[in-house]
């Protein structure tokens, strides 16, 4: 099939996994960027917090220019994967993400790495499939590990799944068996990741993970909690990748010797080693695929003189952990409402939000709380 200068090979599309993976990635990346349009636009109320101060106050036309260049480039790659275009889009997307740490979302990171693999292994089909399979398995490995905590049991298993989704009362949830049975979700994810990494017959593990994604889609869909819609496409694309890579018995095994050949060690370090340092706070959570664990840090803003904060009215929350008689802004909810994403959960980023909020609103009297589970006095930091 031809579209002008573009060729779309429908005959061999299912025979070339690499091309199919890249095309699917680019298509869903475009969807994701449109679903979170305000994230890539600086003309918004939610502050931008770049990692370097000299990147503050970049004009909005540059943000939008990078956004539209990326969209056009990704669309081009769908029809004609080209190493020069891929490299150009990687540079554009890297520059765009440097302008705001909130753009370092885990799906953005995965899609970016996928194009990095395509560029690095454009002449080595086997190594691309090897490393991409490793990436997918590593995502589940770390995502499962981070769910083996009391934070996951309290925040996600009890409150989100059992109470809000299934409608169970708290007295039933407090049953020890029901409470600790939530750990099975993290164990299934972790064990399935081990199966993808080391077992030859991986169909069962792929099916378990596909079932998990179907449940997640039901949980956060409009028929469920109608929550965090930005990850709906991500769950769909992961189902597709599990089917493409692992469902068939004749899928390629992950070769660890090949992962460690030559400069491949660089990829192994940031995927196979650095994410473990997240456990001790030395590496970012989203870059370690810490997802839906309940352990992430959050920020709450308590406003005393609400008459000075009229423009923030749409983001006030009814319930608050720390704001007593004051109006509360839960920054995670604010981020979801304005940009359709979860706030980047690192303390340096949250402190950057505090500084930007104070600079923009010198007349607002506010107290800021950075906190995390288990929400005790030692688990929060207060700033004026």
N, C-alpha and C positions, 0 to 999 in steps of 0.2 A: 504494500500500500504506500502511495507517495502523496505528500502534501507539499507541493512546490519543490523546494530544494531538500525537503526532509524525507527521509525514508524510515518507515516503520515496519520492521520485519515481523509480521504476524506468523509466518511459517515456523520460524525457529525460536520464537520468544520463550517457549516453555523448555527448550533444550539448552538455552544459555542462562543459567541461574544468575550469573553476575549481572548481565544486562537487565534481567527482570527485577532483581533486587534494587539496582540503581534507579530504574524507572519508577518502581513503586515508592521508593524513598523520596524521590523528587516530587512525585504527585502528592503524597501525603504531607510533605514539607510545605508545599504551596498552600494546601488546606489549612495547616496549622498556623502558618503566618497570617493568613486572612482572618482566622478565628481569633487571633490575638493582635489585631491590627494596632490598637493603641499602645501595645508594648514597643512597637517599632516607630512610634510617633512621639516626639518630645513635647508636642502641644497638648499637655494633659496636666491634671492636678497632682497626680502621684509623681513624686520626685524621681529624677534619674540619678543613679549613683554609679558613675564609672569608677574603675579601679585606680585611676590616676587623676589627680586634680586638674592637670592641664587639659583634660578632655571635657571639663565642665563647659557649659554654655556653647556647645556646638550648635549652629543654626539648624532649625527644623528641616530645611530643604535638603540638608545632607543626610539626615536620618531617613527621610522619605525617599531620597534618591537611592540610597543603599538598599532600601526595602524593595523598590520597584526593579532595580537592576537584578537583585537576587531572584525575584519572581520570574522575570523574563528569562534569565539564565537557566533556572531550574526547568522551566517549560521547554527550553531548547534542548536540554540534556535528555528529557524524556524521549524525544524523537531522534536525537543523534548524540549519544554519549561521546564527548570529545574531550581529550585530555587538556587542551588549552582552555576550553570553556570551563571545565571542572576546576582547574587551578584558579582561574579568574574568580569564579563564584566562591571558592574557599577563601580567597583573600577578601572579597567584598563582605562575606558573612562574618569573618573574623574581625574586620574593622567595625562592622555594625554592633557586634557583641561587646566590643571594647567600650562602646559608648554608654553601656548600662549593664551592670552585673545581673540585673533581673532577667536579662535575656539568656543567661546561662542555665536554661532549663534542661532537665535530663533528656528529653526527646530531641531538643536542639543539638545537644552534645552527641547523641547517638547518630543523628542524621549527618552531622558534620564529619564524624569519624568514618562513616560509611563512604562518603566521597573521598576522604583521605585515603582509605584503602583502595578505592577504585583508581585513584591517581597513582599511588605507589605500586600497585600490582596490575596495571593495565596490560602488561605483557605476561602475566603469570596468573592464569585463571585459577589454578589449584590453590595458590597461596591466598588469593582473595577470598575464596570460599572457606579456607581454613581459618583465616583471621576473623572473617565476619561471623562464622559459627562460634568462634571463641568469644567474640563480643556479646552475642545473644546469650550464651550460657553464663557469662560473667554477670550480666544484668540480673538474671534470676538468682545467681549465687548470693550476691550482695543484698538484693532486695529481700530475699528469704532470711538471711542472717539478721538483718536489722529488725525483722518482725518478731524475733525471739526475745521479747522484752515485756516488762510490765506496762510500759507506755503503750505498746500496740494493743495489749489486752484491754486496757482501760479506754483509750481514745478511739480506737478503730473497731476492735472486736465487740466490746460491750456497748459503747454509745452509738457508734455509726451503724454496725451490722445488726446486732441483736435488738437494741432498743428502737432506733429510728427506722430501720428497714423492716425487721420482722415484727416489731411492736411488742416485744417481751417487756414485762415489768421488771423493775430493778430487783425485787425480792427473788425472782426466778433467776435473774442473771447472777446474783451473788452466790448461787450454788457453786461449790468448788470445782465440781466436774465440768460444769458448763463454762465457768470462768477460764480454767486452764486448757479446755479443749480448743480454745482459740489459737494456741501455739501450733496446732496441727497445720494451720494455713502456712505459716512460715516454714515449717518442716517440709511440707509438700513441695514448696517452691525451691527450698535449698536442696532437697534430695533429688528433685527433678533436674536441677542444674548439674549436680554431680553425675547423674545419668547421661545428660547431654555431653558432658566433658569426657567421660571415661568408658561408657558402655558402647558396645557395638549395636545392640538392638535398642533403639531409642524411641520407637513409635509410642510406647506406653507413656514415657516421660513427656513426649510432645503432646499427647492427648490430655494428660493431667494439666499441663500448662494452658492448653487451649480452653479446657473447661474452666480454669481459673479466670481467664480473660472474659469468657462469656458471662460468668457470675459478676465480675467487676462491671461489665457493661450494663447488666441488669441493675446492679446496685446504684450506679451513678447516673443512669439514664433518666429521662423525663418520667418514666413509669416507676422509678425508684426514688432516689433522693434528689435527682436533678442537680447534680453537683459536679463542678470542675469539668465542664464540657470540653476543655482543650485537650484532655487525654482520651476522649472517645476515639478519635482517629488513631491515636497511638496504640490503643488496645487492639484495634482492628488490624493494624499493620503488623503487630507482633504475632497475631494468629496466622497471618499470611506467611510470615517468615518461618514460623515453626513448621508449617505445612511444607513449604518449599525445601527447607534444609534438613528436617529431621523425621518427617512423617514416613517417608519411603524408606524401606529397609536397606536399599542400596545407596543411601546417602553417604557422603564422604565422612570418614572419621576425622576427628581433630588430631592433628599430628603435632605433638609438643616439640619434638626436635626441630621441625620446620618453623615453629613459632619463635625459636631462639636463634635462628640463623642470621648472621650479619646484623644489619641495622634493624631487622625485625625486633630485636631486643628492646628498642625504644617503645614500640607499641605494647610489648609485653609489660614493660615497667608501668606505664600509665593505666593499663587495663588490669593487669594481673597482680600488681604489687601495691601501688599507691592507694587504691581504694580501701585497703585494710587499715591504713593509718587514720581513716575517718573514725574508727572505733575509739581512738584516744584524742580526737580533736585536732589532728594534724593535717587533715585533708577535707575538702569541701564535701558536704553531704550529697548534693545533687550530682557532683562528678563521681561520687561513689555509689550512685543509684540507690540511695536511701529514700525509699518511696513508701508512703502510707504506713510509717512505723510509729507515729505518735511521739517520736523523740526530738523532733525539730524545734528549734527556738522560734519564738513568736514575739511580736511587739504589740503593745496596747497603749493607746494615747488617751489620757484622762484630761478633759477640757473643763476648766472652771467657768470661764466667761463665754458661754456658748453664743451669746449675741455677736461676738467678734468672729465666730466661725461658721457663718451662715452658709458659705459655699461648700462646707463639709457635711451639711445636713443629710445628703443622701447616703453617707457612709457611717452614720451613727448606728451603734448596735444597742439592742434592748438589754442584752445580758452582758455582764462584765465580771471578770475575776477580781479586778483591783480597783475599778472606779466605783465609788460608793454613791454619792449624790451627783457626781459629775457625769457629763456626757462622755461616752466611750467610743473610740474608733479602734476596732480590731483591724490591724493593718493587713492581715491576710484576707479578710472580707473586702476591704477597700480595694486590694489588688485584684481580687476576683471580679468585683463589680466593674472596675474601670478598665482592666486589661485582660480579664479572663485567664489569669494565671495565678499560681501559688507564689507568694513572696519568697525570694531567695533567702534561705534560712540561716545565713552566717551572721555572727554577731557584728562583724565589721560593717556588713551591709546594713543591718538594722540600725546601727549607730549612725551610719551615713544618712539614713532616712530621718533620724532625729535632728541632725544638724541642718539638713535641708528644710525640714518643717519649721524649725525655729527661725531660720534665716528668712523664710518666705512670710512667716506670720509673727512678727515681733510683738504684736499687741495681744496675742492669744496666750493666756496663762495655762500651761499644760504640764502634766507630769507623765513621764514615759516609763514603761515597764517592759524590760526584756525578760522573758520567762520561758520555762520548759517543764515538762513532766519531771517529778511528781508535784510540782507547784507549791513546794514548801518555801519558807522564808529564805533558805539558802539557794533556791532555784530561780530567784528573780533578782534583777538589778534595776534600781530606780534612778532616773535622771530627771533633773529639773530643767 
